[in-house]
Amino acid sequence: MSSIFGTIIALGMVAFACFLAIRSMIRDKKAGKSLSCGCDCKHCSGACHMCSPEEQARMQEHFLSITKKNQQI
């Protein structure tokens, strides 16, 4: 009987963790954040349509600086 209670508690903890993750994703989506693009990708060229124009410009500059460094090598 005690193993059933342990299983129920573990199931409850997993269900609660899933609830928190989904709630966070819904709140982020309502706040205008994308679930797939955090605008902080290291290999992104800054062409993501979800980023603000300022963030796109910053990412483009970062991408160009990496490209120039690679060409010098």
C-alpha positions in Angstrom: 0.0 0.0 0.0 2.9 2.4 0.7 4.3 1.9 -2.8 1.0 3.2 -4.2 1.3 6.4 -2.2 4.9 6.9 -3.4 3.7 6.4 -7.0 0.8 8.9 -6.5 3.2 11.5 -5.0 5.7 11.1 -7.8 2.9 11.3 -10.4 1.6 14.5 -8.7 5.0 16.0 -8.8 5.5 15.3 -12.5 2.0 16.6 -13.2 2.7 19.8 -11.3 6.0 20.3 -13.1 4.2 19.9 -16.5 1.5 22.4 -15.3 4.2 25.0 -14.4 6.0 24.5 -17.7 2.8 24.9 -19.8 1.7 27.9 -17.7 5.0 29.6 -18.3 4.8 28.9 -22.1 1.2 30.4 -22.2 2.3 33.5 -20.3 5.3 34.0 -22.6 3.1 33.6 -25.6 0.6 36.2 -24.3 3.5 38.6 -23.5 4.5 38.4 -27.2 7.5 36.1 -26.7 7.9 33.3 -29.2 8.2 29.7 -28.0 10.7 28.9 -30.7 12.8 32.1 -31.0 14.4 33.8 -28.0 16.2 36.3 -30.2 19.4 35.1 -28.6 20.6 32.4 -31.0 24.3 32.3 -31.4 24.1 31.1 -35.0 21.2 33.3 -36.1 21.8 35.9 -38.8 19.2 38.2 -37.2 16.6 37.6 -39.9 14.1 36.3 -37.4 10.8 38.1 -37.9 10.0 37.8 -34.2 12.8 40.1 -33.0 12.5 43.8 -32.7 14.3 45.9 -35.4 17.0 46.9 -32.8 17.6 43.2 -31.9 17.7 42.3 -35.6 20.4 45.0 -36.2 22.4 43.8 -33.2 22.2 40.2 -34.4 23.2 41.2 -37.9 26.3 43.1 -36.6 27.2 40.1 -34.5 26.8 37.7 -37.5 29.0 40.0 -39.7 31.7 40.3 -37.1 31.9 36.4 -36.8 32.0 36.1 -40.6 34.8 38.6 -40.9 36.8 36.8 -38.1 36.3 33.5 -40.0 37.5 35.0 -43.3 40.7 36.3 -41.6 41.6 32.8 -40.4 
